[in-house]
Amino acid sequence: MKALISVFGPEVMLKQEVDLDRPSVPLKELIRSLAKRGEGKWDRVIREDHTPAEAYQILVNGRNIKSMQGMETEIHAGDEIVFTVLLSGG
């Protein structure tokens, strides 16, 4: 089963599919796995404690994880996880 990960940020753009080894996995486990096998490409997006880097927000299927279960949000096959820097202005 696969989930799609996308990153949109300053000087960072990435899109990749990841295999889930179970029917669902908590977001924090998925992030930990990405950081371990990412060989440095996640350094700008994920901190050493496996939380999003400053200014990044995480969306799962278009919803901010802050309105869900945060890092405990369950990720399922077919889900789209987006790391993005939200901008506002006038």
N, CA, C and O atoms as a GROMACS GRO file, in nm:
protein
  360
    1MET      N    1   0.084  -0.118   0.000
    1MET     CA    2   0.000   0.000   0.000
    1MET      C    3   0.088   0.124   0.000
    1MET      O    4   0.194   0.126   0.063
    2LYS      N    5   0.044   0.227  -0.071
    2LYS     CA    6   0.128   0.345  -0.086
    2LYS      C    7   0.055   0.471  -0.040
    2LYS      O    8  -0.068   0.480  -0.045
    3ALA      N    9   0.135   0.568   0.004
    3ALA     CA   10   0.088   0.703   0.034
    3ALA      C   11   0.178   0.797  -0.045
    3ALA      O   12   0.291   0.762  -0.078
    4LEU      N   13   0.128   0.916  -0.075
    4LEU     CA   14   0.204   1.014  -0.152
    4LEU      C   15   0.250   1.126  -0.060
    4LEU      O   16   0.170   1.184   0.013
    5ILE      N   17   0.379   1.156  -0.064
    5ILE     CA   18   0.439   1.264   0.015
    5ILE      C   19   0.482   1.374  -0.080
    5ILE      O   20   0.550   1.348  -0.180
    6SER      N   21   0.442   1.498  -0.050
    6SER     CA   22   0.484   1.613  -0.129
    6SER      C   23   0.540   1.718  -0.034
    6SER      O   24   0.493   1.734   0.078
    7VAL      N   25   0.641   1.791  -0.081
    7VAL     CA   26   0.702   1.899  -0.003
    7VAL      C   27   0.708   2.022  -0.092
    7VAL      O   28   0.759   2.016  -0.204
    8PHE      N   29   0.657   2.134  -0.042
    8PHE     CA   30   0.664   2.261  -0.111
    8PHE      C   31   0.718   2.364  -0.013
    8PHE      O   32   0.649   2.400   0.083
    9GLY      N   33   0.838   2.411  -0.035
    9GLY     CA   34   0.898   2.509   0.055
    9GLY      C   35   1.010   2.582  -0.013
    9GLY      O   36   1.043   2.555  -0.129
   10PRO      N   37   1.070   2.676   0.059
   10PRO     CA   38   1.182   2.751   0.002
   10PRO      C   39   1.295   2.657  -0.038
   10PRO      O   40   1.348   2.584   0.045
   11GLU      N   41   1.330   2.660  -0.162
   11GLU     CA   42   1.441   2.580  -0.215
   11GLU      C   43   1.421   2.430  -0.201
   11GLU      O   44   1.516   2.354  -0.222
   12VAL      N   45   1.302   2.386  -0.167
   12VAL     CA   46   1.276   2.243  -0.151
   12VAL      C   47   1.147   2.209  -0.225
   12VAL      O   48   1.044   2.272  -0.204
   13MET      N   49   1.154   2.109  -0.310
   13MET     CA   50   1.035   2.057  -0.375
   13MET      C   51   1.058   1.909  -0.396
   13MET      O   52   1.159   1.868  -0.453
   14LEU      N   53   0.965   1.830  -0.349
   14LEU     CA   54   0.983   1.686  -0.352
   14LEU      C   55   0.847   1.621  -0.365
   14LEU      O   56   0.748   1.668  -0.307
   15LYS      N   57   0.841   1.514  -0.438
   15LYS     CA   58   0.720   1.434  -0.447
   15LYS      C   59   0.762   1.289  -0.458
   15LYS      O   60   0.840   1.253  -0.547
   16GLN      N   61   0.713   1.206  -0.368
   16GLN     CA   62   0.749   1.065  -0.374
   16GLN      C   63   0.640   0.979  -0.314
   16GLN      O   64   0.567   1.022  -0.225
   17GLU      N   65   0.631   0.857  -0.362
   17GLU     CA   66   0.540   0.760  -0.303
   17GLU      C   67   0.618   0.680  -0.200
   17GLU      O   68   0.736   0.651  -0.218
   18VAL      N   69   0.550   0.645  -0.092
   18VAL     CA   70   0.613   0.561   0.010
   18VAL      C   71   0.525   0.440   0.033
   18VAL      O   72   0.402   0.448   0.030
   19ASP      N   73   0.590   0.329   0.056
   19ASP     CA   74   0.517   0.206   0.087
   19ASP      C   75   0.488   0.201   0.236
   19ASP      O   76   0.576   0.227   0.319
   20LEU      N   77   0.366   0.169   0.269
   20LEU     CA   78   0.328   0.148   0.409
   20LEU      C   79   0.332  -0.002   0.434
   20LEU      O   80   0.276  -0.080   0.357
   21ASP      N   81   0.397  -0.041   0.541
   21ASP     CA   82   0.410  -0.184   0.568
   21ASP      C   83   0.292  -0.240   0.648
   21ASP      O   84   0.286  -0.360   0.677
   22ARG      N   85   0.197  -0.151   0.683
   22ARG     CA   86   0.076  -0.192   0.756
   22ARG      C   87  -0.044  -0.118   0.697
   22ARG      O   88  -0.026  -0.024   0.619
   23PRO      N   89  -0.165  -0.159   0.732
   23PRO     CA   90  -0.283  -0.089   0.680
   23PRO      C   91  -0.288   0.060   0.717
   23PRO      O   92  -0.339   0.142   0.642
   24SER      N   93  -0.233   0.094   0.834
   24SER     CA   94  -0.222   0.234   0.874
   24SER      C   95  -0.100   0.250   0.964
   24SER      O   96  -0.055   0.154   1.027
   25VAL      N   97  -0.048   0.372   0.968
   25VAL     CA   98   0.070   0.401   1.048
   25VAL      C   99   0.057   0.544   1.099
   25VAL      O  100   0.013   0.631   1.024
   26PRO      N  101   0.094   0.571   1.226
   26PRO     CA  102   0.090   0.708   1.274
   26PRO      C  103   0.188   0.797   1.196
   26PRO      O  104   0.296   0.753   1.157
   27LEU      N  105   0.149   0.921   1.174
   27LEU     CA  106   0.231   1.015   1.100
   27LEU      C  107   0.372   1.024   1.158
   27LEU      O  108   0.469   1.030   1.082
   28LYS      N  109   0.386   1.024   1.290
   28LYS     CA  110   0.519   1.037   1.350
   28LYS      C  111   0.609   0.920   1.310
   28LYS      O  112   0.729   0.939   1.292
   29GLU      N  113   0.554   0.799   1.297
   29GLU     CA  114   0.634   0.684   1.253
   29GLU      C  115   0.675   0.698   1.107
   29GLU      O  116   0.788   0.666   1.070
   30LEU      N  117   0.584   0.746   1.025
   30LEU     CA  118   0.615   0.767   0.884
   30LEU      C  119   0.727   0.870   0.869
   30LEU      O  120   0.819   0.851   0.790
   31ILE      N  121   0.719   0.979   0.945
   31ILE     CA  122   0.822   1.083   0.939
   31ILE      C  123   0.956   1.029   0.987
   31ILE      O  124   1.059   1.057   0.927
   32ARG      N  125   0.955   0.953   1.094
   32ARG     CA  126   1.079   0.893   1.145
   32ARG      C  127   1.142   0.804   1.038
   32ARG      O  128   1.264   0.806   1.019
   33SER      N  129   1.061   0.727   0.969
   33SER     CA  130   1.110   0.639   0.863
   33SER      C  131   1.167   0.720   0.746
   33SER      O  132   1.272   0.685   0.692
   34LEU      N  133   1.098   0.827   0.707
   34LEU     CA  134   1.147   0.912   0.599
   34LEU      C  135   1.281   0.974   0.634
   34LEU      O  136   1.372   0.977   0.551
   35ALA      N  137   1.294   1.023   0.756
   35ALA     CA  138   1.418   1.087   0.799
   35ALA      C  139   1.535   0.988   0.799
   35ALA      O  140   1.647   1.024   0.761
   36LYS      N  141   1.509   0.864   0.840
   36LYS     CA  142   1.616   0.764   0.845
   36LYS      C  143   1.666   0.724   0.707
   36LYS      O  144   1.786   0.710   0.686
   37ARG      N  145   1.574   0.706   0.614
   37ARG     CA  146   1.616   0.658   0.482
   37ARG      C  147   1.634   0.770   0.381
   37ARG      O  148   1.670   0.744   0.266
   38GLY      N  149   1.610   0.896   0.422
   38GLY     CA  150   1.616   1.008   0.331
   38GLY      C  151   1.755   1.057   0.299
   38GLY      O  152   1.771   1.136   0.206
   39GLU      N  153   1.856   1.015   0.373
   39GLU     CA  154   1.995   1.051   0.347
   39GLU      C  155   2.014   1.200   0.326
   39GLU      O  156   2.078   1.243   0.230
   40GLY      N  157   1.960   1.280   0.417
   40GLY     CA  158   1.984   1.423   0.416
   40GLY      C  159   1.884   1.508   0.341
   40GLY      O  160   1.878   1.629   0.363
   41LYS      N  161   1.805   1.448   0.252
   41LYS     CA  162   1.715   1.533   0.175
   41LYS      C  163   1.598   1.586   0.257
   41LYS      O  164   1.529   1.678   0.212
   42TRP      N  165   1.575   1.532   0.374
   42TRP     CA  166   1.468   1.579   0.461
   42TRP      C  167   1.517   1.678   0.567
   42TRP      O  168   1.436   1.728   0.645
   43ASP      N  169   1.646   1.707   0.571
   43ASP     CA  170   1.702   1.793   0.675
   43ASP      C  171   1.638   1.930   0.685
   43ASP      O  172   1.626   1.984   0.795
   44ARG      N  173   1.596   1.986   0.574
   44ARG     CA  174   1.534   2.119   0.576
   44ARG      C  175   1.387   2.115   0.616
   44ARG      O  176   1.329   2.218   0.648
   45VAL      N  177   1.328   1.998   0.616
   45VAL     CA  178   1.186   1.984   0.640
   45VAL      C  179   1.156   1.923   0.776
   45VAL      O  180   1.058   1.961   0.842
   46ILE      N  181   1.240   1.829   0.819
   46ILE     CA  182   1.218   1.757   0.945
   46ILE      C  183   1.336   1.781   1.039
   46ILE      O  184   1.451   1.765   1.001
   47ARG      N  185   1.304   1.819   1.162
   47ARG     CA  186   1.408   1.839   1.264
   47ARG      C  187   1.459   1.705   1.315
   47ARG      O  188   1.402   1.600   1.285
   48GLU      N  189   1.567   1.710   1.392
   48GLU     CA  190   1.624   1.587   1.449
   48GLU      C  191   1.526   1.514   1.539
   48GLU      O  192   1.532   1.391   1.550
   49ASP      N  193   1.434   1.588   1.604
   49ASP     CA  194   1.335   1.524   1.692
   49ASP      C  195   1.212   1.476   1.615
   49ASP      O  196   1.110   1.440   1.674
   50HIS      N  197   1.224   1.475   1.482
   50HIS     CA  198   1.120   1.426   1.390
   50HIS      C  199   0.992   1.509   1.394
   50HIS      O  200   0.883   1.456   1.371
   51THR      N  201   1.004   1.636   1.422
   51THR     CA  202   0.892   1.729   1.410
   51THR      C  203   0.918   1.816   1.287
   51THR      O  204   1.032   1.825   1.241
   52PRO      N  205   0.815   1.880   1.234
   52PRO     CA  206   0.836   1.964   1.115
   52PRO      C  207   0.928   2.082   1.146
   52PRO      O  208   0.921   2.140   1.254
   53ALA      N  209   1.012   2.117   1.052
   53ALA     CA  210   1.099   2.233   1.067
   53ALA      C  211   1.014   2.359   1.079
   53ALA      O  212   0.897   2.361   1.040
   54GLU      N  213   1.074   2.463   1.135
   54GLU     CA  214   1.003   2.588   1.157
   54GLU      C  215   0.937   2.635   1.028
   54GLU      O  216   0.996   2.626   0.920
   55ALA      N  217   0.816   2.685   1.040
   55ALA     CA  218   0.736   2.741   0.931
   55ALA      C  219   0.663   2.634   0.850
   55ALA      O  220   0.571   2.669   0.776
   56TYR      N  221   0.700   2.507   0.860
   56TYR     CA  222   0.631   2.404   0.783
   56TYR      C  223   0.504   2.359   0.854
   56TYR      O  224   0.501   2.344   0.977
   57GLN      N  225   0.402   2.338   0.777
   57GLN     CA  226   0.277   2.280   0.823
   57GLN      C  227   0.260   2.147   0.750
   57GLN      O  228   0.311   2.129   0.640
   58ILE      N  229   0.188   2.056   0.813
   58ILE     CA  230   0.164   1.926   0.750
   58ILE      C  231   0.014   1.913   0.725
   58ILE      O  232  -0.068   1.932   0.815
   59LEU      N  233  -0.019   1.879   0.601
   59LEU     CA  234  -0.157   1.856   0.562
   59LEU      C  235  -0.173   1.709   0.524
   59LEU      O  236  -0.088   1.653   0.455
   60VAL      N  237  -0.280   1.648   0.570
   60VAL     CA  238  -0.314   1.512   0.530
   60VAL      C  239  -0.446   1.519   0.458
   60VAL      O  240  -0.549   1.555   0.515
   61ASN      N  241  -0.443   1.484   0.331
   61ASN     CA  242  -0.562   1.493   0.247
   61ASN      C  243  -0.625   1.632   0.253
   61ASN      O  244  -0.747   1.646   0.256
   62GLY      N  245  -0.539   1.735   0.256
   62GLY     CA  246  -0.585   1.872   0.254
   62GLY      C  247  -0.621   1.932   0.389
   62GLY      O  248  -0.655   2.050   0.396
   63ARG      N  249  -0.614   1.855   0.496
   63ARG     CA  250  -0.646   1.905   0.630
   63ARG      C  251  -0.520   1.919   0.712
   63ARG      O  252  -0.434   1.830   0.713
   64ASN      N  253  -0.508   2.031   0.783
   64ASN     CA  254  -0.395   2.053   0.871
   64ASN      C  255  -0.401   1.953   0.986
   64ASN      O  256  -0.507   1.934   1.046
   65ILE      N  257  -0.288   1.889   1.017
   65ILE     CA  258  -0.288   1.789   1.124
   65ILE      C  259  -0.323   1.850   1.259
   65ILE      O  260  -0.361   1.778   1.351
   66LYS      N  261  -0.311   1.983   1.272
   66LYS     CA  262  -0.349   2.049   1.398
   66LYS      C  263  -0.499   2.036   1.424
   66LYS      O  264  -0.543   2.044   1.538
   67SER      N  265  -0.577   2.017   1.318
   67SER     CA  266  -0.722   1.998   1.335
   67SER      C  267  -0.759   1.850   1.340
   67SER      O  268  -0.876   1.814   1.343
   68MET      N  269  -0.656   1.766   1.340
   68MET     CA  270  -0.676   1.621   1.346
   68MET      C  271  -0.614   1.572   1.477
   68MET      O  272  -0.637   1.631   1.582
   69GLN      N  273  -0.537   1.466   1.472
   69GLN     CA  274  -0.471   1.412   1.591
   69GLN      C  275  -0.323   1.448   1.595
   69GLN      O  276  -0.244   1.379   1.659
   70GLY      N  277  -0.285   1.554   1.528
   70GLY     CA  278  -0.145   1.597   1.528
   70GLY      C  279  -0.055   1.488   1.472
   70GLY      O  280  -0.088   1.426   1.371
   71MET      N  281   0.058   1.466   1.538
   71MET     CA  282   0.155   1.367   1.491
   71MET      C  283   0.104   1.224   1.509
   71MET      O  284   0.165   1.130   1.457
   72GLU      N  285  -0.005   1.207   1.580
   72GLU     CA  286  -0.066   1.073   1.598
   72GLU      C  287  -0.167   1.042   1.488
   72GLU      O  288  -0.224   0.933   1.487
   73THR      N  289  -0.189   1.134   1.395
   73THR     CA  290  -0.283   1.112   1.285
   73THR      C  291  -0.245   0.986   1.209
   73THR      O  292  -0.129   0.968   1.170
   74GLU      N  293  -0.341   0.898   1.189
   74GLU     CA  294  -0.316   0.773   1.118
   74GLU      C  295  -0.312   0.797   0.968
   74GLU      O  296  -0.400   0.863   0.911
   75ILE      N  297  -0.209   0.744   0.904
   75ILE     CA  298  -0.192   0.754   0.760
   75ILE      C  299  -0.229   0.619   0.699
   75ILE      O  300  -0.184   0.514   0.744
   76HIS      N  301  -0.313   0.625   0.596
   76HIS     CA  302  -0.361   0.504   0.529
   76HIS      C  303  -0.317   0.504   0.383
   76HIS      O  304  -0.276   0.607   0.330
   77ALA      N  305  -0.327   0.389   0.320
   77ALA     CA  306  -0.296   0.378   0.178
   77ALA      C  307  -0.381   0.477   0.100
   77ALA      O  308  -0.501   0.492   0.126
   78GLY      N  309  -0.319   0.545   0.005
   78GLY     CA  310  -0.389   0.642  -0.077
   78GLY      C  311  -0.391   0.782  -0.021
   78GLY      O  312  -0.432   0.876  -0.091
   79ASP      N  313  -0.349   0.800   0.104
   79ASP     CA  314  -0.346   0.934   0.163
   79ASP      C  315  -0.238   1.019   0.097
   79ASP      O  316  -0.137   0.968   0.049
   80GLU      N  317  -0.260   1.150   0.097
   80GLU     CA  318  -0.160   1.244   0.048
   80GLU      C  319  -0.117   1.331   0.165
   80GLU      O  320  -0.198   1.397   0.229
   81ILE      N  321   0.013   1.330   0.191
   81ILE     CA  322   0.072   1.408   0.299
   81ILE      C  323   0.153   1.520   0.234
   81ILE      O  324   0.240   1.494   0.151
   82VAL      N  325   0.124   1.644   0.272
   82VAL     CA  326   0.191   1.759   0.214
   82VAL      C  327   0.259   1.839   0.326
   82VAL      O  328   0.196   1.878   0.424
   83PHE      N  329   0.389   1.862   0.308
   83PHE     CA  330   0.466   1.952   0.393
   83PHE      C  331   0.473   2.083   0.318
   83PHE      O  332   0.522   2.086   0.205
   84THR      N  333   0.424   2.191   0.377
   84THR     CA  334   0.423   2.318   0.304
   84THR      C  335   0.448   2.435   0.398
   84THR      O  336   0.424   2.427   0.518
   85VAL      N  337   0.494   2.542   0.342
   85VAL     CA  338   0.509   2.668   0.414
   85VAL      C  339   0.390   2.751   0.376
   85VAL      O  340   0.372   2.788   0.260
   86LEU      N  341   0.306   2.782   0.476
   86LEU     CA  342   0.188   2.862   0.450
   86LEU      C  343   0.226   3.009   0.454
   86LEU      O  344   0.292   3.055   0.547
   87LEU      N  345   0.184   3.081   0.352
   87LEU     CA  346   0.214   3.223   0.342
   87LEU      C  347   0.087   3.303   0.354
   87LEU      O  348  -0.021   3.260   0.315
   88SER      N  349   0.102   3.422   0.409
   88SER     CA  350  -0.011   3.514   0.414
   88SER      C  351   0.043   3.654   0.391
   88SER      O  352   0.163   3.680   0.405
   89GLY      N  353  -0.043   3.739   0.358
   89GLY     CA  354   0.001   3.876   0.335
   89GLY      C  355  -0.116   3.963   0.292
   89GLY      O  356  -0.231   3.920   0.290
   90GLY      N  357  -0.083   4.081   0.260
   90GLY     CA  358  -0.192   4.172   0.224
   90GLY      C  359  -0.160   4.252   0.102
   90GLY      O  360  -0.241   4.334   0.059
   0.00000   0.00000   0.00000
